[in-house]
Amino acid sequence: MMIILVALAMSCNQNMSLQTYFVDHQEQPDFVSLDIPTSILDIDETTLTEDQKQAYESINKLNMLAYRFDEGKSETEDYKKELSQVQTLLKDKKYSELMRGGNSTDGKFVFKYLEKNGSIDEFILFGNANDKGFAIVRILGSNMNAKKIMDLASAMENADFSDSQISQFTDFFK
C-alpha cells in the first residue's frame, strides 16, 4: 500500500498549471468563475460563414475566471500577487502567442494557444484592466484553427449577451 501511495505521489505533477490555478481559485471570494458549454451561447449558426461554423463546432466549452475589484477599490497586494502568478503561468514555453495588445495606462491582453500533436486544443485569452482587475478565458475544444477562431470572434463582437451569465465577462473586456 505504501509503495502505491509513493508511486502516485511521485507521478503527480507538482507544478502549478493554468487548469490547477482555475480549480484552486474558482471558489475564492475575490474571483468570479464560469464554465460554459457552447450550447448556452445560443449562436444563430445560419448567420455564420462556413469557416466560422467550423470554428464554432470545434469549441467544446469556455472556462472563465476573473479577479475583479470592488467598486471604488484599486490594486491590492493580493491582486498583484495573483496577477504575477497568472503571468508566470502563461510564460510557460508550452503556450504559443498569437497576439498581444493594450497599454500600460488602460491595461493589456494576450492571446495564446496550446498545441498538442499538431492540433490546437486550447486558446487562452488573458487581459488585465488597471481599473477593473484581470480575466482569463480558456477556450477548450479539439482541432481548433486559430484563423477560424479569430473570424468567429469578430463575428461575435456584436452579439447580445446581456441576458446571459457571460455578460459579466464581455463587459470586463469592453
C-alpha positions in Angstrom: 0.0 0.0 0.0 2.8 2.4 0.9 4.6 1.7 -2.4 1.4 2.6 -4.3 1.0 5.8 -2.4 4.6 6.8 -3.0 4.3 6.0 -6.7 1.1 8.1 -7.0 2.7 11.0 -5.2 5.8 10.9 -7.4 3.7 10.6 -10.6 1.7 13.7 -9.8 2.9 16.9 -11.4 3.7 19.3 -8.5 4.0 22.3 -10.8 1.1 24.7 -10.9 -0.8 24.8 -14.2 -3.4 27.1 -15.6 -6.0 24.4 -15.0 -4.9 23.9 -11.4 -5.0 27.7 -10.9 -8.6 27.7 -12.1 -9.6 24.9 -9.8 -7.8 26.4 -6.8 -9.3 29.9 -7.3 -12.8 29.3 -8.6 -14.3 29.4 -5.1 -12.2 32.2 -3.7 -14.1 35.3 -2.6 -12.3 37.8 -5.0 -12.9 35.6 -8.1 -15.8 35.0 -10.4 -15.8 31.7 -12.3 -17.9 30.3 -15.1 -17.8 27.1 -17.1 -19.9 27.5 -20.2 -20.8 24.8 -22.8 -21.1 26.3 -26.3 -24.7 25.3 -26.4 -25.5 28.0 -23.9 -24.1 30.7 -26.2 -27.2 30.3 -28.4 -25.5 31.5 -31.6 -27.6 31.6 -34.7 -25.4 29.4 -36.9 -27.3 30.4 -40.1 -25.6 33.8 -39.8 -22.1 32.3 -39.7 -19.7 31.7 -42.7 -18.5 28.1 -43.2 -15.2 28.9 -41.5 -17.0 30.5 -38.5 -19.3 27.5 -38.3 -16.4 25.1 -38.3 -14.7 27.1 -35.6 -17.8 27.2 -33.5 -18.3 23.4 -33.8 -14.6 22.8 -32.8 -15.2 24.5 -29.4 -16.4 22.3 -26.6 -16.6 24.8 -23.7 -15.3 28.1 -22.2 -13.8 28.3 -18.8 -13.7 31.8 -17.4 -12.0 33.2 -14.2 -11.8 36.8 -13.2 -10.4 38.7 -10.3 -12.4 41.8 -10.1 -12.0 44.9 -8.0 -14.9 46.1 -5.9 -16.4 49.4 -6.9 -14.0 52.2 -5.8 -11.1 49.9 -4.9 -7.8 49.7 -6.7 -4.9 47.3 -6.9 -4.2 45.4 -3.7 -1.2 43.3 -2.7 -3.4 40.2 -3.2 -4.3 41.4 -6.7 -0.6 42.0 -7.6 0.3 38.5 -6.3 -2.4 36.8 -8.3 -1.7 38.8 -11.4 2.0 37.9 -11.2 1.2 34.2 -10.6 -1.0 34.1 -13.8 1.6 36.0 -15.8 4.2 33.5 -14.7 2.0 30.5 -15.7 1.4 32.0 -19.1 5.2 32.4 -19.7 5.5 28.6 -19.9 7.0 27.5 -23.2 4.1 25.2 -23.9 2.0 28.2 -24.7 2.5 29.9 -28.1 1.5 33.5 -28.5 -0.9 34.7 -31.2 -1.1 38.3 -30.4 -0.9 40.9 -27.6 -2.0 44.5 -27.2 -3.1 47.2 -24.9 -1.1 49.8 -23.0 0.2 50.5 -19.5 -2.5 53.1 -18.8 -5.6 51.1 -19.6 -4.5 47.5 -19.4 -3.1 44.7 -21.6 -4.2 41.5 -23.2 -2.5 38.4 -24.6 -4.0 35.6 -26.8 -2.1 32.3 -26.6 -2.8 28.7 -27.6 -1.7 25.2 -26.5 -0.9 22.8 -29.3 -0.7 19.0 -28.8 0.2 16.6 -31.5 -0.2 19.3 -34.2 -3.7 20.2 -33.1 -4.8 23.2 -31.1 -6.9 22.1 -28.1 -6.9 25.2 -26.1 -6.8 29.0 -26.6 -6.2 31.4 -23.7 -7.3 35.0 -23.6 -5.8 36.9 -20.7 -6.5 40.5 -20.1 -6.0 42.9 -17.2 -7.6 46.3 -16.9 -5.9 48.6 -14.4 -9.2 49.8 -13.0 -11.1 46.5 -13.1 -8.9 43.5 -12.4 -8.0 40.6 -14.7 -9.7 37.8 -16.5 -8.7 34.6 -18.1 -10.8 32.8 -20.7 -9.9 29.3 -21.7 -11.5 28.1 -25.0 -11.4 24.3 -24.9 -12.0 22.1 -27.9 -10.4 19.9 -30.5 -8.7 20.5 -33.8 -9.3 24.2 -33.5 -7.9 26.6 -36.1 -6.5 30.0 -35.0 -7.6 31.9 -38.1 -11.1 30.5 -37.9 -11.4 31.2 -34.2 -10.4 34.8 -34.8 -13.0 35.0 -37.6 -15.6 33.7 -35.2 -14.6 36.1 -32.5 -15.0 39.1 -34.9 -18.5 37.8 -35.8 -19.4 37.6 -32.1 -18.3 41.2 -31.3 -21.8 42.4 -31.9 -23.6 39.5 -30.3 -26.0 40.4 -27.5 -25.1 38.5 -24.3 -26.9 40.9 -21.9 -29.3 38.1 -20.7 -26.6 35.5 -20.1 -24.0 34.9 -17.4 -21.3 35.6 -20.0 -22.3 39.3 -20.0 -20.1 39.9 -16.9 -17.1 38.7 -18.8 -17.9 40.6 -22.1 -18.4 43.7 -20.0 -15.0 43.2 -18.4 -13.3 43.3 -21.8 -15.1 46.5 -23.0 
